[in-house]
Amino acid sequence: MDAKIVWLFIFVILYWSYCIFWGIKGALSAKTASDYFIAGRSISLWVFVLAATATSFSGWTFMGHPGLLYRDGFQYAYASFYAITIPFTGVIFLKRQWMIGKRFGFITPGEMLATYFKSDIVRILVVLVALVFSVPYLGVQLRASGFLFNVLTDNMLSIDVGMWLLSAVVIIYVASGGLRAVAYVDTMQAILLAVGIVAIGIIALYYVGGWTNLNEGIAALAQIDEKRTPDGYSHYIAIPGVIQFVSNGPNAIGGAWTGIMVLTYMFALMGIQSAPAFSMWAFSNNSPKPFAPQQVWASSFVIGLILFVFTAMQGLGSHFLGADLKFLAAHPELVNNVMGEGLNGIDLMASEGQQGMLVPQLIRLIADAAPWLVGILSVCALAAMQSTGAAYMSTAGGMLTRDILKRYLMPNASHGQQKFWGRMGVVVIVLSALAVATVATDALVLLGGLAVAYGFQMWPALIAICWWPFLTRQGIIIGLIAGLIAVTMTENLGAQVFGLLGMEPLWGRWPLTIHSAGWGIIFNLGLAVIISAITQNKEGLEYRMTFHNFLHEHAALPDAKKSLIPIAWIITLVWFFFGIGPGAVIGNWIFGDPNNPVTWIFGMPSIWAWQLLWWALGVFMMWFLAYYMEMSTVPSKEIVALHEDIGDVHLDVDKP
């Protein structure tokens, strides 16, 4: 057997043993439903910092992100700003959700929102969002893990076998230990994810021949690029304007990643921390103390730096390692053709959807020199793919148990019964994800993209309970339903809906180069505000104010800082506009003419320098909001819980 395969199995077995150990340990410590579903609200600072980071940045970051960077260049690299926009959602909502959960004893977001809005319909919608998020998102991770095993074992294990093997181990430790096991395994997974991306980036840069060769290669790549933006720039080093008025975004001239597309795509990825699973992560902490370091330093700073530097090395560098046959033919003197043999003549630029092969091929480059490192990097990739999936399995199982079973079928369920059905919920979620990953292979990436856009539709409901009592039950319900429909109809799935209705599609995917998450929130929040204005009543507002009065008492800014609120708004809006919005078009040329590498001020394309600048400014923005404006710090006044034994509390939607 090949040495790299032997090392692969050795490290995978060691890693899986670690996972199962925490599953057993978590099961032994889970005495109550609260212990099992939200780790008894006792997750410590560094466990949350690492676990939440691992949950936020999935196997897609490790496996898929470099491939799209390879295909679309630096216009897609704006997606790396999700290192900031994902935890930005946490800055807005996590601390206040934690306070409400601690005060009223909520275990799931369905309980929280159903109690706040006095509506079981809201509860059902939250569970629905959790399921449509978790199942396809998990399916993507499981399928990718099977693909990784297939490539690295030289087809010894098929994609389906690798996928089912991973699933079996994940079920064992997640179902056994609950969220506590997930959290402790995620701490290791966060470290492996970061180390793996950095290591593969260094490998790519080494074979390219260093930083100077990388930028020389990018300049040459841009010169021969036939895909040009409306301004005549290579699509690799420029975005194609602010917006394009096309009915199908992917068909936009020069690429889909206009300024407005980047902005609304960031909205979609913000759905990761507004999805119901992250509400349960908030509830699981014994204090909000971990929120700020996770949001500012672990995510925005560390992961941001890794994505903008090391992932860029992987994606762009691979053009100069033999993956791009067109570039190899045009500039053989700039290519170190070390990937050609592994790719067997496949041109990743010519083969649509083949970019997922990029990272496994980069790992294989060191198979002869360091087969043990292949095993370690394979485990890094496996951990990255497993990190997000495990959290969504656990939390979705908890919501099925608490919001469906306990609410409607077994209102007096004991702790033991809740834990049992929670474990059954995990099994159901994983089997559903496996079914989707096995049957709907062609639609899997599409469904994964829909998942995060659906998660973002929770924003208005979270705005309502955390910040704005104006929004009513009717407004939130109608808005959320409309948002989910708008997301569906502005993805490829919408064309199929038109077909079922016997109609020609009126538009394609991402019309006007606006991502489906953007279309969803336009309808969602717009209708929520309009309907709320119509359905206001004094009694309902007074009830909602019991929550907001509590938040105001415990989370209000000190008087000395209230004058800074307008400045915080300005900093945030400016960053969103210029960093990841329409103003990002300035980055195409401000640090040098894209068509003339001699003018590149920093020796790199202007767009790359612009992204690094706004990444640094984004870290400052996050520090200012999370720490200085106290949006993620510990409340100065202690939160007194109204319920001690939250595992057996049966929450009534008519009583807070």
LINCORNOR-V66270 format. One record per residue. N is the residue number from 1. RES is the residue in one small letter. PHI is phi as a letter, one per 30 degrees, with the letter a starting at -180 (NA if undefined). PSI is psi in degrees with one decimal (999 if undefined). OMEGA is omega in degrees with one decimal (* if undefined). Layout:
N:RES:PHI:PSI:OMEGA
N:RES:PHI:PSI:OMEGA
This chain:
1:m:NA:142.7:-179.7
2:d:e:141.0:-177.0
3:a:e:-38.6:-177.5
4:k:d:-32.7:178.8
5:i:d:-39.1:177.1
6:v:d:-49.0:179.0
7:w:d:-36.1:177.8
8:l:e:-49.1:-178.2
9:f:d:-35.1:178.4
10:i:d:-49.9:-177.0
11:f:d:-33.3:177.2
12:v:d:-41.4:178.8
13:i:d:-42.0:176.9
14:l:d:-43.6:-179.4
15:y:d:-44.9:179.4
16:w:d:-32.9:176.7
17:s:d:-40.8:176.6
18:y:d:-43.9:179.5
19:c:d:-47.1:-177.1
20:i:d:-35.0:176.1
21:f:e:-46.9:-179.0
22:w:d:-27.7:174.3
23:g:d:-44.3:178.6
24:i:d:-44.9:-179.7
25:k:d:-40.7:177.9
26:g:d:-39.1:179.4
27:a:d:-39.3:-179.2
28:l:d:-29.4:-177.3
29:s:c:-8.6:-177.2
30:a:d:86.7:-178.8
31:k:d:-31.3:-176.6
32:t:b:170.6:176.5
33:a:d:-38.8:178.0
34:s:d:-41.6:177.5
35:d:e:-42.0:-174.7
36:y:d:-47.0:-172.9
37:f:d:-36.5:-177.8
38:i:b:30.1:174.1
39:a:h:32.3:177.7
40:g:i:24.9:-176.7
41:r:h:39.6:-172.0
42:s:b:16.4:178.7
43:i:d:133.3:-175.1
44:s:d:173.4:-171.8
45:l:e:-59.9:-172.7
46:w:d:-26.7:175.0
47:v:d:-45.3:179.0
48:f:d:-43.3:-178.9
49:v:e:-47.9:-177.9
50:l:d:-41.3:-176.6
51:a:d:-44.2:179.6
52:a:d:-34.1:177.4
53:t:d:-43.8:178.0
54:a:d:-40.4:-179.7
55:t:d:-35.6:-176.6
56:s:d:-34.9:-173.6
57:f:c:102.4:-166.9
58:s:d:-169.1:175.8
59:g:d:-23.3:176.1
60:w:d:-40.8:177.6
61:t:e:-39.8:-176.5
62:f:d:-46.0:-170.1
63:m:c:-41.8:-172.0
64:g:c:-36.1:-174.9
65:h:e:-47.2:178.4
66:p:d:-34.6:-178.8
67:g:d:-41.8:178.3
68:l:d:-31.1:173.9
69:l:d:-39.7:175.4
70:y:e:-45.1:-175.4
71:r:d:-45.0:-171.7
72:d:c:-6.4:176.0
73:g:i:-154.6:-173.2
74:f:d:-15.1:175.0
75:q:d:-34.8:174.6
76:y:d:-24.7:-177.8
77:a:d:-16.8:173.0
78:y:e:-23.3:176.8
79:a:d:-22.5:178.5
80:s:d:-16.4:176.8
81:f:d:-5.6:175.1
82:y:d:-14.2:171.4
83:a:d:-22.6:178.2
84:i:c:-43.3:-173.8
85:t:d:-30.0:176.3
86:i:d:-53.3:178.0
87:p:d:-16.1:173.6
88:f:e:-40.3:174.9
89:t:e:-41.0:177.7
90:g:d:-39.1:177.5
91:v:e:-41.0:-177.0
92:i:d:-37.7:-166.9
93:f:b:-29.2:-166.4
94:l:d:-46.9:-177.2
95:k:e:-45.1:-177.4
96:r:d:-35.1:174.3
97:q:d:-40.5:178.3
98:w:e:-43.6:-179.2
99:m:d:-44.9:-180.0
100:i:d:-42.8:178.9
101:g:d:-41.9:178.8
102:k:d:-43.0:-176.0
103:r:d:-47.9:-171.1
104:f:c:-0.3:175.2
105:g:i:28.3:179.9
106:f:d:143.7:175.6
107:i:c:-34.3:179.6
108:t:b:156.6:175.9
109:p:d:-26.6:175.8
110:g:d:-43.2:176.3
111:e:d:-43.8:-177.7
112:m:d:-50.7:-175.1
113:l:d:-33.8:177.2
114:a:d:-38.8:178.1
115:t:d:-42.7:-178.5
116:y:d:-43.7:-176.9
117:f:c:-1.1:-176.6
118:k:h:52.0:-173.8
119:s:a:123.3:172.5
120:d:d:-19.4:176.0
121:i:d:-40.5:177.6
122:v:d:-42.3:178.6
123:r:e:-47.4:-178.7
124:i:d:-40.5:-179.9
125:l:d:-38.0:178.6
126:v:d:-43.6:177.7
127:v:d:-39.8:178.3
128:l:d:-46.3:178.3
129:v:d:-42.0:179.3
130:a:e:-40.2:-178.0
131:l:d:-44.9:-178.9
132:v:d:-18.9:172.7
133:f:d:-51.4:-168.1
134:s:d:-45.6:-171.6
135:v:d:-55.3:179.7
136:p:d:-34.8:180.0
137:y:d:-42.5:176.8
138:l:d:-38.0:178.3
139:g:e:-39.8:177.7
140:v:d:-45.2:-177.6
141:q:d:-43.2:-178.2
142:l:d:-42.2:179.2
143:r:d:-41.6:-179.8
144:a:d:-37.0:179.0
145:s:d:-39.8:176.6
146:g:d:-39.2:177.9
147:f:d:-42.7:179.3
148:l:e:-47.8:179.6
149:f:d:-40.6:-178.9
150:n:d:-45.0:-177.9
151:v:d:-47.1:-172.4
152:l:d:-18.2:175.6
153:t:c:14.6:179.5
154:d:h:44.9:176.9
155:n:i:11.6:176.8
156:m:d:-41.3:175.8
157:l:c:129.1:177.4
158:s:d:165.3:179.3
159:i:e:-44.5:-177.0
160:d:d:-38.6:179.9
161:v:d:-46.5:177.9
162:g:e:-40.2:-179.6
163:m:d:-43.6:-178.6
164:w:d:-34.3:176.6
165:l:d:-48.2:178.1
166:l:e:-44.9:-177.1
167:s:d:-39.5:-179.0
168:a:d:-44.5:-179.3
169:v:d:-41.9:-178.9
170:v:d:-42.8:178.4
171:i:e:-42.9:-176.4
172:i:e:-51.1:-172.9
173:y:d:-31.5:178.9
174:v:d:-48.1:-179.1
175:a:d:-35.9:-178.4
176:s:d:-53.3:-168.6
177:g:c:-8.9:179.4
178:g:i:-157.0:-173.1
179:l:d:-28.3:177.7
180:r:d:-45.4:178.0
181:a:d:-42.0:178.0
182:v:e:-44.7:-176.8
183:a:d:-45.8:-176.9
184:y:d:-33.7:174.3
185:v:d:-38.7:-179.8
186:d:d:-28.1:178.4
187:t:d:-44.7:176.6
188:m:d:-39.1:-177.7
189:q:d:-36.1:178.5
190:a:d:-43.4:179.8
191:i:d:-44.0:179.9
192:l:d:-40.6:178.9
193:l:e:-50.1:-177.6
194:a:d:-46.8:-178.8
195:v:d:-39.9:-179.0
196:g:d:-45.9:-179.9
197:i:d:-43.0:179.3
198:v:d:-46.5:-177.5
199:a:d:-44.2:-179.3
200:i:d:-34.9:175.4
201:g:d:-42.2:178.6
202:i:d:-40.1:177.2
203:i:e:-46.8:-179.9
204:a:d:-45.4:-179.1
205:l:d:-37.6:179.1
206:y:d:-47.6:-177.9
207:y:d:-27.6:174.4
208:v:d:-32.8:179.0
209:g:j:15.8:175.3
210:g:j:174.6:-174.0
211:w:d:-43.2:-178.5
212:t:d:-44.7:178.3
213:n:d:-36.6:179.4
214:l:d:-49.4:-177.7
215:n:d:-32.6:174.0
216:e:d:-40.5:177.8
217:g:d:-42.1:178.6
218:i:d:-41.7:178.8
219:a:d:-44.4:179.7
220:a:d:-38.6:178.0
221:l:d:-43.4:180.0
222:a:d:-34.4:-177.4
223:q:d:-36.7:-176.3
224:i:c:-2.4:-176.1
225:d:d:125.9:178.9
226:e:d:-17.2:-179.8
227:k:d:110.0:-172.4
228:r:c:146.9:174.8
229:t:d:167.6:177.5
230:p:e:-24.6:177.8
231:d:d:1.4:177.3
232:g:i:14.5:-180.0
233:y:c:154.0:173.8
234:s:d:139.5:-179.5
235:h:d:-15.3:178.8
236:y:d:-27.6:-171.2
237:i:b:23.3:177.5
238:a:a:147.4:172.2
239:i:d:151.2:-172.1
240:p:d:46.7:176.2
241:g:j:-173.0:-177.4
242:v:d:-45.1:-177.7
243:i:a:153.8:173.1
244:q:b:134.2:-174.6
245:f:d:73.6:179.4
246:v:b:154.1:-178.9
247:s:d:-15.4:-178.2
248:n:b:104.6:-172.2
249:g:e:-44.4:-179.7
250:p:e:-17.0:178.8
251:n:c:7.1:-178.6
252:a:d:148.8:-179.9
253:i:d:125.7:177.5
254:g:i:10.0:179.3
255:g:j:159.3:-175.2
256:a:d:-14.6:-166.3
257:w:d:64.5:171.9
258:t:d:171.1:179.2
259:g:e:-41.8:-177.7
260:i:d:-29.9:176.2
261:m:d:-44.6:178.3
262:v:e:-45.7:-178.3
263:l:d:-48.5:-176.0
264:t:d:-26.2:172.8
265:y:d:-36.2:174.5
266:m:d:-34.3:174.0
267:f:e:-45.8:-178.4
268:a:e:-46.0:-177.3
269:l:d:-22.9:171.8
270:m:d:-17.8:177.3
271:g:d:-15.4:-179.7
272:i:d:-44.4:-179.4
273:q:c:-2.7:170.7
274:s:c:-6.6:175.7
275:a:d:152.5:-176.6
276:p:e:-30.9:-178.5
277:a:e:-37.7:-176.6
278:f:d:-22.9:172.1
279:s:d:-39.4:178.7
280:m:d:-33.3:172.2
281:w:e:-41.2:178.6
282:a:d:-45.6:-177.9
283:f:d:-24.6:-172.1
284:s:d:-7.8:-177.2
285:n:d:149.2:175.2
286:n:d:-4.2:-179.7
287:s:a:154.3:173.5
288:p:d:1.9:-174.8
289:k:e:-36.0:-179.3
290:p:d:-16.1:-170.5
291:f:d:-50.9:-175.4
292:a:d:-48.7:178.8
293:p:d:-33.7:177.0
294:q:d:-45.1:-175.1
295:q:d:-41.1:-173.5
296:v:d:-54.0:-169.9
297:w:c:-51.1:-176.7
298:a:d:-45.3:-174.7
299:s:d:-66.2:-173.2
300:s:d:-46.2:-175.5
301:f:d:-60.0:-172.3
302:v:d:-55.3:-178.8
303:i:d:-38.2:177.9
304:g:e:-46.9:178.2
305:l:d:-43.5:-179.5
306:i:d:-44.7:-177.0
307:l:d:-44.2:-175.7
308:f:d:-18.9:-179.2
309:v:c:-61.9:-170.0
310:f:d:-36.2:175.7
311:t:d:-35.8:175.8
312:a:d:-38.6:176.7
313:m:d:-42.0:-179.6
314:q:d:-51.9:-173.3
315:g:d:-53.6:-178.6
316:l:d:-37.4:-177.2
317:g:d:-30.2:-176.7
318:s:d:-21.6:175.0
319:h:d:-26.5:-173.5
320:f:c:15.2:178.8
321:l:c:11.2:175.6
322:g:j:0.3:179.9
323:a:d:-27.3:-176.3
324:d:c:100.3:-175.7
325:l:d:-32.7:178.5
326:k:d:-43.9:178.8
327:f:d:-36.7:178.1
328:l:e:-40.6:179.6
329:a:d:-36.5:-176.5
330:a:d:-36.7:-175.1
331:h:b:67.2:-179.8
332:p:d:-25.4:-179.3
333:e:d:-17.3:-179.3
334:l:c:4.4:-174.3
335:v:c:130.7:168.5
336:n:c:95.5:-167.1
337:n:d:71.5:-179.7
338:v:c:-11.7:-178.2
339:m:c:-10.1:-174.3
340:g:e:-44.1:-177.4
341:e:d:-43.6:-179.3
342:g:d:-32.8:-178.7
343:l:d:-12.6:174.9
344:n:h:39.0:178.0
345:g:i:0.9:177.8
346:i:d:126.8:175.8
347:d:c:112.1:-176.4
348:l:d:-22.7:176.5
349:m:d:-31.2:-176.1
350:a:d:-21.7:-174.7
351:s:c:105.0:-178.2
352:e:d:131.5:177.4
353:g:i:1.4:-178.0
354:q:c:0.5:-175.4
355:q:d:-17.4:176.5
356:g:d:-14.4:178.7
357:m:d:-11.7:-170.5
358:l:d:-54.3:-175.2
359:v:d:-45.9:176.3
360:p:e:-36.0:179.0
361:q:d:-37.3:176.2
362:l:d:-39.1:177.4
363:i:d:-39.5:-177.5
364:r:d:-17.8:-178.2
365:l:e:-28.5:-176.0
366:i:c:15.6:-175.4
367:a:d:-38.7:-178.4
368:d:d:-41.0:-175.8
369:a:d:-36.4:-175.8
370:a:b:74.4:-178.2
371:p:d:-29.7:177.6
372:w:d:-33.4:179.8
373:l:d:-30.4:173.6
374:v:e:-42.8:178.7
375:g:d:-43.7:-179.5
376:i:d:-46.4:-178.5
377:l:d:-30.6:175.8
378:s:d:-40.4:176.9
379:v:d:-36.2:175.7
380:c:e:-45.3:178.9
381:a:d:-42.9:179.2
382:l:d:-43.5:179.1
383:a:d:-39.8:179.3
384:a:d:-41.0:-178.6
385:m:d:-30.2:-176.8
386:q:d:-25.9:-170.2
387:s:d:-49.6:-178.9
388:t:d:-43.1:-176.5
389:g:e:-42.0:-178.1
390:a:d:-43.3:-179.0
391:a:d:-40.5:-178.3
392:y:d:-30.5:172.6
393:m:d:-51.3:-175.1
394:s:d:-48.6:-175.7
395:t:d:-38.2:177.9
396:a:d:-39.1:175.7
397:g:d:-39.2:177.1
398:g:d:-40.2:-179.7
399:m:d:-38.6:176.3
400:l:d:-39.9:-178.4
401:t:d:-51.8:-173.7
402:r:d:-41.5:-171.7
403:d:c:-19.4:178.7
404:i:c:-63.4:-174.5
405:l:d:-52.8:-175.9
406:k:d:-34.5:-178.1
407:r:d:-42.4:-169.6
408:y:c:-30.4:-171.5
409:l:c:-39.0:-176.3
410:m:b:69.7:-175.2
411:p:d:-22.5:-179.5
412:n:c:25.6:-178.3
413:a:e:135.2:178.6
414:s:d:173.1:176.9
415:h:e:-44.4:-178.8
416:g:d:-42.7:179.3
417:q:d:-40.7:179.1
418:q:d:-41.6:178.9
419:k:d:-41.7:179.7
420:f:d:-48.3:-177.8
421:w:d:-26.6:172.2
422:g:d:-41.9:178.2
423:r:d:-39.5:176.6
424:m:d:-35.8:177.3
425:g:d:-40.7:177.2
426:v:d:-45.2:-179.9
427:v:d:-43.9:179.9
428:v:d:-44.0:-179.4
429:i:d:-46.4:-177.3
430:v:d:-43.3:179.3
431:l:d:-37.0:177.0
432:s:d:-43.2:179.1
433:a:d:-40.7:178.5
434:l:d:-39.1:178.0
435:a:d:-44.4:178.2
436:v:d:-44.7:-177.5
437:a:d:-28.5:-178.6
438:t:d:-41.2:-173.7
439:v:d:-46.3:-173.5
440:a:c:52.6:-175.7
441:t:d:-40.0:-177.7
442:d:d:-28.7:-176.4
443:a:c:4.7:-170.5
444:l:d:-45.9:179.7
445:v:d:-39.0:176.7
446:l:e:-46.4:-179.5
447:l:d:-37.7:176.9
448:g:d:-39.7:176.9
449:g:d:-37.2:176.1
450:l:d:-35.6:-174.3
451:a:e:-51.1:-176.2
452:v:d:-33.3:176.8
453:a:d:-37.2:174.8
454:y:d:-42.9:-179.9
455:g:e:-36.6:-179.4
456:f:d:-22.3:-179.1
457:q:d:-5.0:174.5
458:m:d:-10.0:-176.9
459:w:e:-51.6:-178.6
460:p:e:-39.7:178.6
461:a:d:-40.2:178.9
462:l:d:-35.8:173.8
463:i:e:-41.6:-177.8
464:a:d:-51.5:-173.9
465:i:d:-27.2:-176.5
466:c:c:-27.1:-169.9
467:w:b:-38.1:-162.5
468:w:b:96.1:-177.2
469:p:d:-10.0:-180.0
470:f:e:-34.9:-174.1
471:l:d:127.8:-174.8
472:t:c:170.2:177.7
473:r:e:-48.6:-177.7
474:q:d:-41.4:-179.9
475:g:d:-43.5:-178.8
476:i:d:-42.5:-178.7
477:i:d:-50.5:-178.8
478:i:d:-41.1:179.7
479:g:d:-44.1:-178.7
480:l:d:-44.0:178.2
481:i:d:-45.2:179.6
482:a:d:-39.3:179.7
483:g:d:-43.3:179.1
484:l:d:-38.4:177.7
485:i:d:-44.0:-179.0
486:a:d:-39.7:176.9
487:v:d:-46.9:-178.3
488:t:d:-42.7:-174.2
489:m:d:-15.3:179.1
490:t:c:14.6:167.3
491:e:c:178.1:179.0
492:n:e:-27.1:179.3
493:l:d:-28.1:179.3
494:g:d:-38.4:178.7
495:a:d:-36.4:178.4
496:q:d:-35.2:176.5
497:v:d:-44.5:176.3
498:f:e:-41.8:-179.7
499:g:d:-41.0:178.0
500:l:d:-28.6:178.5
501:l:d:1.1:180.0
502:g:i:25.3:-177.3
503:m:c:152.8:169.9
504:e:d:138.1:178.9
505:p:e:132.8:178.7
506:l:d:-19.8:177.4
507:w:a:167.0:178.7
508:g:c:-148.0:-178.7
509:r:d:134.0:175.3
510:w:h:57.3:179.2
511:p:e:145.2:-177.6
512:l:i:24.0:-174.1
513:t:h:42.8:172.0
514:i:c:123.3:-178.1
515:h:d:155.4:-178.1
516:s:e:-32.4:177.1
517:a:d:-35.5:177.4
518:g:d:-45.4:177.1
519:w:d:-40.7:-179.7
520:g:d:-45.4:-176.0
521:i:d:-28.0:175.8
522:i:e:-49.7:-179.8
523:f:d:-40.0:-176.2
524:n:d:-61.5:-176.6
525:l:d:-36.8:178.7
526:g:e:-50.0:179.4
527:l:d:-35.7:178.8
528:a:e:-42.7:-179.9
529:v:d:-45.3:-177.8
530:i:d:-49.9:-178.5
531:i:d:-37.4:178.8
532:s:d:-37.4:178.5
533:a:d:-34.0:-178.6
534:i:d:-31.6:-170.2
535:t:c:17.2:178.5
536:q:d:140.2:170.1
537:n:b:150.7:-171.9
538:k:d:-43.6:-176.7
539:e:d:-44.4:-179.9
540:g:d:-39.9:179.6
541:l:d:-41.6:179.2
542:e:d:-38.9:178.2
543:y:d:-47.4:-179.9
544:r:d:-30.3:-178.8
545:m:d:-16.1:175.3
546:t:d:-34.4:175.8
547:f:d:-44.3:-174.8
548:h:d:-31.7:174.8
549:n:d:-39.1:176.4
550:f:d:-45.4:178.9
551:l:d:-41.1:-179.6
552:h:d:-37.4:-178.9
553:e:d:-34.9:-172.7
554:h:c:-18.8:-172.9
555:a:b:3.3:-177.6
556:a:d:147.5:176.7
557:l:d:148.0:171.4
558:p:d:149.5:-177.9
559:d:e:-33.9:-176.5
560:a:d:-21.1:-177.6
561:k:c:-5.6:-176.3
562:k:d:-28.1:178.7
563:s:d:-13.6:-178.9
564:l:d:-5.0:-178.2
565:i:e:-46.3:176.7
566:p:d:-35.9:178.6
567:i:d:-40.2:177.7
568:a:d:-42.6:176.8
569:w:d:-45.1:-178.0
570:i:d:-47.4:179.9
571:i:e:-44.6:-177.6
572:t:d:-47.1:-178.0
573:l:d:-39.9:177.8
574:v:d:-42.6:-179.8
575:w:d:-45.3:-179.8
576:f:d:-37.0:-177.3
577:f:d:-48.2:-174.6
578:f:c:-31.2:-177.9
579:g:d:-46.1:-174.4
580:i:b:17.2:-176.8
581:g:b:-156.3:-177.0
582:p:e:-35.1:-179.3
583:g:d:-11.6:-179.5
584:a:d:-16.1:179.4
585:v:d:-25.2:177.1
586:i:d:-33.7:-178.0
587:g:d:-17.1:178.8
588:n:e:-37.7:-168.2
589:w:b:-8.5:-171.0
590:i:d:-29.7:179.7
591:f:c:25.7:176.8
592:g:k:147.2:179.8
593:d:d:121.7:-179.5
594:p:e:-28.1:-178.2
595:n:d:-2.4:-177.6
596:n:b:90.4:-176.1
597:p:e:-23.4:179.3
598:v:d:-28.7:-176.8
599:t:d:-2.1:-176.8
600:w:d:109.0:-170.8
601:i:e:-41.4:-175.9
602:f:c:13.2:-179.4
603:g:i:12.4:179.0
604:m:b:162.2:178.1
605:p:e:144.8:-179.4
606:s:e:-39.7:-175.7
607:i:d:-35.0:179.7
608:w:d:-44.0:177.6
609:a:d:-40.1:178.3
610:w:d:-43.7:-180.0
611:q:d:-41.3:178.7
612:l:d:-38.8:177.7
613:l:d:-49.0:-176.6
614:w:d:-20.9:169.3
615:w:d:-46.8:179.2
616:a:d:-41.8:178.2
617:l:d:-32.2:177.4
618:g:d:-38.0:175.9
619:v:d:-41.3:176.6
620:f:d:-45.0:179.2
621:m:e:-45.0:-179.1
622:m:d:-40.4:176.9
623:w:d:-44.1:-177.3
624:f:d:-44.5:-178.5
625:l:d:-48.7:-172.8
626:a:d:-45.1:-175.9
627:y:c:-60.4:-170.8
628:y:d:-39.6:177.8
629:m:d:4.2:170.7
630:e:i:30.8:-179.6
631:m:d:-12.6:179.0
632:s:b:21.5:-179.1
633:t:c:170.4:-178.9
634:v:d:130.9:178.1
635:p:e:144.1:-179.4
636:s:d:-22.9:-179.1
637:k:c:132.2:-176.3
638:e:d:140.5:176.9
639:i:d:122.2:178.9
640:v:c:119.9:-179.2
641:a:d:139.1:178.2
642:l:d:-19.6:-178.2
643:h:b:129.7:177.4
644:e:d:-45.8:-176.0
645:d:c:76.0:-171.5
646:i:d:-18.8:-177.4
647:g:d:-29.7:-176.9
648:d:c:8.8:178.7
649:v:d:132.3:174.3
650:h:c:105.3:-173.6
651:l:d:131.6:177.3
652:d:c:133.7:-178.0
653:v:d:-11.3:179.4
654:d:c:-3.2:-176.6
655:k:b:132.3:176.3
656:p:d:999:*
